[in-house]
Amino acid sequence: MTTWGILTAVLNTLWLGTALAGLVWLALRWLPVNAATRCVIWWVVLAMLVVLPLAPRHVPQVASARGQIVTASYSLPPDVGESPAIVTLPEKPAARWPVVIFAFWAAVLLYRLGRIGQSFVYLRGVKRNAVVSCVELPDVERRARVLVSREITSPMAVWFLHPAVILPTDLSGQIMPEELDQIVLHEAAHLARRDDWWNLAERLIGAVLALHPIAWWILRQIEYEREAASDDWVVARTGAARPYAETLARMVELRWQGRESRGTEALASGVFGRGSRIGDRIEMLLQRGREFSPRVSARRVVAGTFILCCLAAAGSFAPQWIAFAESPLVQKRQDPPPPLVAQAIDVPQRGAPMAAPISRPIFDAASVKATPGTTASDWIRPKIDDSTRFQARTIVEQLIEWAYGVREFQIVGAADWLKKDQFEILGTAGQPSGDEQFRQMVQRLLADRFQLRLHRETREIAVYNLVVGKNGPKLRVNEDDQYCCGGEINIGRGAFIAEGATMPLFVRILTDNLDRPVLDKTGLTGHYDFTMNFDWVQGAAWSPIGPVLFTLVQDLGFRLEPQKEAVEMLVIDSVGHPTEN
């Protein structure tokens, strides 16, 4: 098959591979299928993705006016008047770019193969320098040893013909013995499932299909299901899902305290694989009524493969979407679209610069003064006195958050000094003004004094949605008027104590302590009192970070659901240090 043929086949089956992967993702999301079976099904989808461009395509037959059957060939485009392809690319002007794509693919392939070789050499050296541990490995079909090493940052199962479980030297002193046993069980599960060999195959396939976006997405699903299947293997052995989830949370805390992963550990299988999505796994472990089975359901794999083959066969009857012509096609000339003309409007539209319009209220007098000696404890939220005076001592990024009613993660392109340099802002209004008027005045001040220019964009980002659990929230309604402005949440030694807190304040606290933003989907609009107790040891951070919060939130009657959400962002186009008063 020529370069043109390969490129045509891949492009014309990309939509079919995307559709098959999307259908499988939806099916596995709702059907009760264990992780081991899901992992095998994703391997089947990946195999079909590779085979689709090589499979023969059915040629549709069209009845002519005389009753004869005319076969329409889609290998090369016919005359201009009857081209079946949706997009026809002429060969002459496009003759070079397939060669460029092939060269780029070859470069990426060599780079990724080099990374695999580097990981192989590194792990062989780690295994050779490691010492034998006194920890015993559970009975598995493969003979392996437990080793300890100072060169690694997290537990892992390595090697192929002579496998071993390698633990960090200081791990046994940081976790309880029963927690260590569960971590060793997880690594033993990788050996029992031969995940070291599957991981090698996955890396090689990922190198070959480096430029195929759907293949890379499927490989990430396989990585996640592989770790989830090992979790099921552990719980099936111990019968204790919650203690194991707490062990994983403890491992995450240790990792966030400075235990970084290295790229040279790519060939190792471990609790912190690149696509492990540890937070999602902990949430799955805590789901009630879930069955933990380490076995692959052959019946479901066969049924899923049969359905996928039927869908792929049906898709082969579709006409090709892209074809390459042997000579440039003569196309009807079209006049270019009229240029876009920027309009001056009072309310900025999506994508339009958000410089403050003339109609916005402004301060009668305002001063901006840098306060380099201010410490973090001196920062205050903007406050309004007597309905005519505005005062704030804060960083510029927080001022933007308050003025535009957004949160920190919604601001894109903020320079470093916006997060560090503190300023004292004083403003006086000519007449009593409300909160919204003061926000518009601050927007105008940011535009005039800081030369702030920004626009709104809607971007899809990874978030956690805070939703109410099946049994409802465990909160006490607070009707005290003193908590009318959002309430407060105090974090002490071993407890979150909320008094008159609103859900926006709660999700802000969660966002500050998790790996992605949290959006309020509870529908709760009141003020509430609640307490979240957690285990605290001397010298540890007062606020529990990471997956520990999943358990605390669940005990409070909520759930954190990982999702992709379209969120409105503020994109900073330009900003400068303030002008003199």
C-alpha positions in Angstrom: 0.0 0.0 0.0 1.4 3.4 -1.0 1.8 6.4 1.4 -1.3 7.9 -0.2 -3.3 4.7 0.3 -2.2 4.4 4.0 -3.1 8.1 4.7 -6.4 7.8 2.9 -7.3 4.6 4.8 -6.4 6.1 8.2 -8.3 9.3 7.6 -11.4 7.6 6.3 -11.6 5.2 9.3 -10.9 7.8 11.9 -14.5 8.6 12.4 -15.5 5.0 12.7 -12.8 4.3 15.3 -14.0 7.4 17.2 -17.6 6.2 17.1 -16.7 2.7 18.3 -14.5 4.0 21.2 -17.3 6.4 22.2 -20.0 3.7 22.2 -17.8 1.4 24.3 -17.1 4.1 26.8 -20.8 4.8 27.2 -21.6 1.1 27.5 -18.9 0.4 30.1 -19.9 3.5 32.1 -23.4 2.1 32.7 -23.1 -1.7 32.5 -22.0 -3.6 35.6 -18.6 -4.9 34.2 -15.6 -5.4 36.4 -12.2 -3.7 35.7 -10.5 -6.8 34.4 -13.1 -7.4 31.8 -13.2 -3.7 30.8 -9.4 -3.8 30.3 -9.7 -6.7 27.9 -12.6 -5.1 26.0 -10.4 -1.9 25.5 -7.7 -4.1 24.1 -10.2 -5.5 21.6 -11.2 -1.9 20.6 -7.5 -1.0 20.1 -7.0 -4.1 17.9 -10.0 -3.2 15.8 -8.6 0.4 15.5 -5.4 -1.1 14.0 -7.3 -3.5 11.7 -9.9 -1.0 10.3 -7.6 0.8 7.8 -6.4 -2.6 6.5 -9.8 -4.2 6.1 -11.5 -4.2 2.6 -14.2 -1.6 2.1 -17.5 -2.6 0.5 -18.2 -0.8 -2.7 -21.8 0.5 -2.9 -23.8 -0.4 -6.0 -26.2 2.1 -7.6 -29.0 1.3 -10.0 -28.7 3.2 -13.3 -31.6 4.6 -15.3 -31.5 1.5 -17.6 -31.8 -0.9 -14.8 -28.2 -2.0 -14.8 -26.1 -2.1 -11.6 -23.2 0.4 -11.7 -20.3 -0.1 -9.3 -18.9 3.1 -7.8 -15.2 2.7 -7.1 -13.8 5.0 -4.3 -10.1 4.1 -4.7 -9.6 7.2 -7.0 -12.0 10.0 -7.5 -14.0 10.1 -10.8 -14.7 13.2 -12.8 -15.4 16.5 -11.1 -19.1 16.2 -11.7 -19.6 13.0 -9.7 -17.1 12.9 -6.9 -18.3 10.7 -4.0 -15.8 12.0 -1.4 -16.9 14.7 1.0 -13.5 16.4 0.8 -11.2 15.9 -2.3 -7.6 17.0 -1.8 -5.5 17.6 -5.0 -2.3 15.8 -5.3 0.0 18.4 -6.7 -0.2 21.1 -4.0 -0.3 18.4 -1.3 2.4 16.2 -2.5 4.9 17.1 0.2 2.9 17.1 3.4 2.4 13.2 3.6 6.2 13.0 3.5 6.5 15.6 6.2 3.9 13.7 8.3 5.8 10.4 7.8 9.1 12.0 8.8 7.5 13.5 11.9 5.9 10.1 12.8 9.3 8.4 12.4 11.0 11.0 14.7 8.3 10.6 17.4 8.6 6.8 17.0 12.4 6.8 17.5 12.0 9.2 20.5 9.5 7.0 22.2 11.5 3.8 21.5 14.5 5.6 23.0 12.4 6.4 26.2 11.4 2.8 26.4 15.1 1.7 26.1 16.1 4.3 28.7 13.4 3.0 31.1 14.6 -0.6 30.5 18.2 0.2 31.4 17.2 2.3 34.4 14.9 -0.4 35.9 17.5 -3.1 35.4 20.0 -1.0 37.3 17.5 -0.4 40.1 16.8 -4.1 40.4 20.5 -4.9 40.4 21.3 -2.4 43.2 18.3 -3.3 45.3 18.6 -5.5 48.4 16.3 -8.3 49.6 13.5 -7.2 51.9 12.1 -9.2 54.8 8.5 -8.6 53.5 7.0 -11.7 52.1 5.2 -11.8 48.8 1.8 -13.4 48.6 1.4 -16.6 46.7 1.1 -16.0 43.0 1.8 -18.1 39.9 5.1 -16.3 39.1 8.2 -16.6 41.3 9.3 -13.2 42.4 11.2 -11.5 45.3 10.5 -8.4 47.3 13.3 -5.8 47.2 13.9 -2.4 48.6 15.8 0.5 46.9 16.7 4.1 47.6 16.5 4.9 43.9 12.7 4.7 43.4 9.9 7.0 44.6 6.9 4.6 44.8 6.3 0.8 44.9 6.5 -1.0 41.6 6.5 -4.5 40.0 9.3 -4.7 37.4 11.1 -7.0 35.0 9.8 -9.8 32.8 11.5 -13.2 33.0 12.6 -12.7 36.6 10.1 -10.3 38.1 10.4 -8.5 41.5 8.4 -6.1 43.6 10.6 -3.2 44.6 9.6 -0.9 47.6 11.2 2.4 48.6 13.6 2.0 51.5 11.8 4.5 53.8 8.2 3.3 53.0 8.0 0.8 55.9 8.7 3.5 58.4 6.0 5.8 57.0 3.0 3.5 56.8 1.4 0.9 59.1 2.4 -2.8 58.6 -1.2 -3.7 57.4 -1.0 -0.8 54.9 2.3 -2.2 53.6 0.8 -5.6 53.2 -2.0 -4.1 51.0 0.5 -2.2 48.9 2.5 -5.4 48.4 -0.7 -7.2 47.5 -1.4 -4.6 44.8 2.1 -5.1 43.2 1.6 -8.9 43.5 -1.6 -8.5 41.5 0.3 -6.9 38.7 2.6 -9.9 38.6 -0.3 -12.3 38.7 -2.0 -10.5 35.8 1.4 -10.2 33.9 0.9 -6.5 33.7 4.6 -6.0 33.1 4.3 -7.7 29.7 1.1 -5.9 28.9 2.7 -2.6 29.9 5.6 -3.3 27.5 3.1 -4.1 24.7 1.2 -0.9 25.5 4.3 1.3 25.3 5.4 -0.2 22.0 1.9 0.2 20.5 1.8 3.7 21.8 5.1 4.5 20.1 3.9 3.1 16.7 0.5 4.9 17.0 2.0 8.1 18.4 0.0 10.3 16.0 -3.4 8.6 16.4 -5.4 10.5 18.9 -8.1 7.8 19.5 -5.4 5.1 20.0 -3.7 7.2 22.7 -7.1 7.8 24.4 -7.8 4.1 24.4 -4.3 3.4 25.8 -5.1 5.7 28.7 -8.3 3.8 29.4 -6.3 0.6 29.4 -3.8 2.0 31.9 -6.6 3.1 34.3 -8.5 -0.2 34.0 -5.2 -2.1 34.7 -4.7 -0.4 38.0 -8.4 -0.7 38.9 -8.3 -4.5 38.1 -5.3 -4.8 40.5 -7.4 -2.9 43.1 -10.2 -5.5 42.6 -7.6 -8.3 43.0 -6.6 -6.9 46.4 -10.1 -6.4 47.7 -11.1 -9.9 46.5 -8.2 -11.3 48.6 -8.8 -9.1 51.7 -12.5 -8.4 51.6 -11.9 -4.9 53.0 -12.4 -2.1 50.4 -12.5 0.9 52.8 -9.2 0.1 54.6 -7.5 -0.3 51.2 -9.0 3.0 50.0 -7.5 4.6 53.1 -4.2 3.1 52.3 -4.2 4.5 48.8 -5.1 7.9 50.2 -2.2 7.7 52.6 0.1 6.8 49.8 -1.1 9.9 47.9 -0.4 12.1 50.9 3.2 10.8 51.1 3.5 11.4 47.3 2.2 15.0 47.6 4.8 15.7 50.3 7.6 15.4 47.8 7.6 11.9 46.3 7.8 12.7 42.6 7.6 10.1 39.8 10.3 9.7 37.2 9.7 9.2 33.5 12.3 6.5 33.5 9.9 4.3 35.4 7.6 3.9 32.4 8.0 0.2 32.1 7.2 -0.5 35.7 3.7 -1.4 36.9 2.8 0.3 40.2 0.1 1.9 42.3 0.9 5.3 40.8 0.9 4.5 37.1 0.8 7.4 34.6 -2.9 6.8 33.9 -3.8 5.5 37.3 -6.3 8.3 38.2 -6.0 7.5 41.9 -8.9 9.7 42.9 -11.3 7.9 40.6 -10.1 4.6 41.9 -10.6 5.5 45.5 -14.1 6.7 44.7 -14.9 3.4 43.0 -13.6 1.4 46.0 -16.0 3.3 48.3 -19.1 2.6 46.2 -21.6 0.5 48.1 -22.8 -2.7 46.7 -20.0 -3.0 44.2 -18.7 -6.5 43.4 -14.9 -7.0 43.4 -14.0 -9.7 41.0 -10.5 -10.2 39.6 -11.6 -12.6 36.8 -12.3 -11.7 33.2 -15.8 -12.5 32.0 -15.2 -14.4 28.8 -18.9 -14.3 27.9 -19.0 -10.5 28.0 -15.8 -10.2 26.1 -17.1 -12.4 23.3 -20.4 -10.6 23.2 -18.8 -7.2 23.1 -16.4 -8.3 20.4 -19.3 -9.7 18.3 -21.2 -6.4 18.6 -18.1 -4.3 17.7 -17.5 -6.5 14.6 -21.1 -6.0 13.5 -20.8 -2.2 14.0 -17.5 -2.1 12.1 -18.9 -4.2 9.2 -21.9 -1.8 9.0 -19.5 1.2 9.0 -17.5 -0.3 6.0 -20.5 0.4 3.8 -20.2 4.2 4.4 -18.6 6.2 1.5 -15.1 7.5 2.0 -14.9 11.0 3.4 -11.5 12.1 1.9 -9.9 11.2 -1.4 -6.8 12.4 -3.2 -7.1 13.5 -6.8 -4.5 12.7 -9.5 -4.7 16.3 -10.7 -5.9 19.5 -9.2 -9.7 19.9 -9.4 -11.3 23.0 -10.9 -13.6 24.4 -8.2 -16.1 27.1 -8.4 -14.7 30.4 -7.3 -16.2 31.9 -4.2 -16.0 35.4 -3.0 -14.2 35.6 0.4 -16.5 36.3 3.4 -16.7 39.9 4.5 -14.2 40.8 7.3 -15.4 40.9 10.9 -15.9 44.4 12.2 -15.5 45.0 15.9 -18.4 46.8 17.4 -18.3 49.0 20.4 -20.8 47.6 22.9 -21.5 48.2 26.5 -21.7 44.5 27.5 -18.7 42.5 26.1 -19.6 39.5 24.0 -17.9 36.2 24.1 -14.4 36.6 22.7 -14.5 40.4 22.6 -12.0 42.5 24.7 -13.4 43.4 28.1 -12.0 46.9 28.4 -14.3 48.9 30.7 -16.8 50.8 28.6 -17.5 54.5 29.2 -21.0 53.8 30.7 -19.6 52.0 33.7 -19.5 53.9 37.0 -16.1 55.1 38.1 -14.6 56.2 41.4 -14.6 59.9 42.1 -11.1 59.5 43.6 -8.9 56.3 43.7 -5.4 55.5 44.8 -3.2 52.4 44.1 -0.2 51.9 46.3 2.2 49.0 46.3 2.7 47.4 49.8 5.8 45.2 49.4 6.1 44.7 53.2 2.7 43.1 53.4 2.7 39.4 54.5 0.2 36.8 53.6 -1.5 37.1 57.0 -2.2 40.8 56.3 -4.2 40.1 53.1 -7.9 41.0 53.4 -10.8 40.6 51.1 -12.2 43.8 49.4 -14.5 45.6 51.8 -16.9 48.5 51.4 -17.4 51.1 54.1 -20.4 53.5 54.4 -21.6 52.6 50.9 -19.2 55.3 49.5 -15.7 54.0 50.2 -13.9 50.9 48.9 -10.8 49.5 50.4 -8.7 46.4 49.6 -5.2 45.2 50.5 -4.6 42.1 48.3 -2.9 40.7 45.2 -4.2 41.7 41.8 -5.4 38.3 40.9 -7.8 38.2 43.9 -9.0 41.7 43.0 -9.8 40.4 39.5 -11.7 37.4 41.1 -13.8 39.8 43.2 -14.5 42.3 40.4 -15.6 39.8 37.8 -17.2 37.2 40.2 -14.9 34.3 39.2 -12.6 31.9 41.0 -8.8 31.5 40.6 -9.0 28.5 38.2 -11.1 30.6 35.8 -8.3 33.1 35.2 -6.0 32.2 32.4 -2.7 33.9 31.5 -2.1 35.6 34.8 1.5 36.8 35.1 3.5 35.8 38.2 3.5 39.3 39.7 -0.3 39.3 39.7 -0.1 36.4 42.2 2.7 37.8 44.4 2.8 41.7 44.4 0.3 43.2 46.9 -1.4 46.6 46.6 -3.6 48.7 48.7 -6.6 50.1 46.8 -8.6 53.0 48.1 -11.6 54.4 46.2 -14.4 56.9 46.9 -17.7 57.0 45.2 -19.7 60.2 44.7 -22.9 58.7 46.0 -23.9 55.6 48.0 -23.4 52.5 45.8 -24.2 48.9 46.0 -22.0 45.9 45.7 -22.5 45.5 41.9 -21.6 49.2 41.3 -18.4 48.8 43.3 -17.5 45.7 41.2 -17.9 47.8 38.0 -15.8 50.6 39.5 -13.0 48.1 40.3 -13.2 46.7 36.7 -12.8 50.3 35.4 -9.9 50.9 37.7 -8.2 47.7 36.6 -8.6 48.7 33.0 -7.3 52.3 33.5 -4.6 51.9 36.1 -3.3 48.3 35.4 -4.1 48.4 31.6 -6.0 45.2 32.0 -7.5 43.7 28.8 -9.2 40.4 28.9 -11.9 38.4 27.2 -14.3 35.5 28.1 -13.9 32.0 26.7 -15.7 28.8 27.4 -13.3 25.9 27.8 -13.9 22.3 28.7 -11.8 21.3 31.8 -11.6 18.4 34.2 -13.6 19.2 37.4 -15.3 17.5 40.3 -19.0 18.0 40.6 -20.2 18.2 44.2 -23.6 16.4 44.2 -25.9 15.2 47.0 -25.7 11.5 47.8 -28.6 9.0 47.9 -29.4 9.6 51.6 -29.2 13.4 51.5 -26.8 15.8 53.1 -26.0 15.6 56.8 -26.1 19.3 57.6 -27.7 21.6 60.1 -29.4 24.7 58.8 -28.1 27.9 60.3 -30.6 30.8 60.3 -28.4 33.3 62.2 -28.3 36.6 60.3 -24.6 37.2 61.2 -23.6 34.6 58.5 -25.3 36.3 55.7 -22.1 36.8 53.7 -21.0 33.2 53.0 -20.3 32.1 56.6 -16.9 30.7 57.6 -15.1 27.3 57.7 -12.3 26.9 60.2 -9.7 24.2 59.7 -8.2 23.1 63.0 -6.3 20.1 64.2 -8.3 17.2 63.0 -11.5 18.9 61.9 -13.3 21.2 59.5 -15.8 23.3 61.4 -18.3 25.2 59.3 -20.6 27.8 60.8 -23.2 29.3 58.6 -21.2 28.2 55.5 -22.7 28.3 52.0 -22.0 25.7 49.3 -19.9 28.2 47.3 -17.6 28.6 50.3 -17.5 24.8 50.8 -16.5 24.1 47.1 -13.8 26.8 47.3 -12.2 25.0 50.3 -12.4 21.7 48.4 -10.9 23.2 45.3 -7.9 24.5 47.3 -7.2 20.9 48.5 -7.9 18.8 45.4 -6.2 18.3 42.1 -9.0 19.9 40.1 -11.7 22.5 40.5 -15.0 21.7 42.3 -18.3 22.9 41.0 -21.4 23.2 43.1 -24.2 20.9 41.7 -26.0 20.4 45.0 -28.8 23.0 44.5 -28.4 24.0 48.2 -28.7 27.7 48.7 -28.9 28.1 52.5 -26.3 28.5 55.3 -25.3 25.4 57.2 -23.3 24.1 60.2 -21.3 20.9 59.9 -18.1 19.2 61.1 -15.7 16.9 59.2 -13.3 15.1 61.5 -10.1 13.5 60.2 -7.1 11.8 61.6 -4.4 14.3 62.4 -0.9 13.6 63.6 1.6 16.0 65.2 3.5 18.0 62.6 1.2 17.2 59.7 -0.7 19.8 57.7 -3.9 20.9 59.3 -5.9 20.5 56.2 -6.2 17.0 54.7 -5.3 17.0 51.0 -6.2 14.8 48.1 -8.3 11.7 48.2 -8.8 11.8 52.0 -11.4 14.5 51.3 -13.4 12.0 49.2 -14.1 10.0 52.3 -14.9 13.0 54.4 -17.3 14.4 51.7 -19.0 11.1 51.4 -19.5 10.9 55.2 -21.2 14.3 55.0 -23.7 13.0 52.5 -22.2 14.2 49.2 -20.2 12.8 46.3 -17.4 14.2 44.2 -18.0 13.1 40.6 -15.1 13.6 38.1 -16.4 15.1 34.9 -15.5 17.3 31.9 -17.4 20.5 32.1 -17.6 23.6 29.9 -16.6 26.5 32.2 -16.4 30.2 31.4 -12.8 31.5 31.7 -11.3 35.0 31.8 -8.3 35.1 29.5 -5.9 37.9 30.2 -4.7 39.5 27.0 -2.5 42.2 28.5 -1.8 43.8 31.9 0.9 46.1 33.3 2.1 47.5 36.6 -0.1 50.3 37.8 0.5 53.9 36.9 1.4 56.4 39.6 -1.4 58.1 41.6 
